[in-house]
Amino acid sequence: MSVTFTKDKETKNTIRFTSPIGSTVSGSIYVPKDSDLAKKTEIVLEVSEKVEVSA
């Protein structure tokens, strides 16, 4: 599953990226302005499902 965070708001030291409400995962992440990620318009987060195997 992937979650897309879109550039939303710039604060003094960070850039806020937000995932839309109503999707499987919603919320915000904050990236420092001096990070390479801050230059992006979207951040895509890949979430892997944990699979347990019994012996």
C-alpha positions in Angstrom: 0.0 0.0 0.0 1.2 3.5 -0.7 0.2 6.8 0.9 0.8 10.1 -0.9 1.5 13.2 1.1 1.1 16.5 -0.8 2.9 19.8 0.0 0.5 21.8 2.1 2.0 24.6 4.2 5.3 26.2 4.8 6.2 27.2 8.4 9.3 29.0 9.7 11.5 25.9 9.7 9.5 23.1 8.1 7.3 22.2 5.2 4.1 20.3 6.0 2.9 17.5 3.8 -0.6 16.2 4.2 -2.4 13.0 3.2 -6.1 13.5 2.5 -8.7 12.7 5.1 -10.9 9.8 4.0 -8.0 7.7 2.6 -6.8 4.6 4.4 -4.1 6.7 6.2 -4.6 10.4 6.8 -2.4 12.9 8.6 0.6 15.2 8.2 4.4 14.9 8.2 6.8 17.8 8.7 10.1 18.0 6.8 12.9 20.4 7.6 13.3 23.1 4.9 16.9 22.1 4.4 16.0 18.5 3.5 16.0 17.2 -0.1 12.4 16.0 0.6 11.3 19.7 1.1 12.0 20.4 -2.6 9.3 17.8 -3.6 5.6 18.5 -4.2 4.6 15.0 -3.1 6.1 12.4 -0.9 5.0 8.8 -1.5 5.3 6.5 1.5 5.3 2.7 0.8 3.8 0.7 3.7 4.5 -3.0 3.7 2.2 -5.5 5.4 3.8 -7.5 8.2 3.4 -11.2 7.4 4.0 -13.8 10.1 4.8 -17.4 9.2 4.2 -20.2 11.7 6.6 -23.1 11.7 
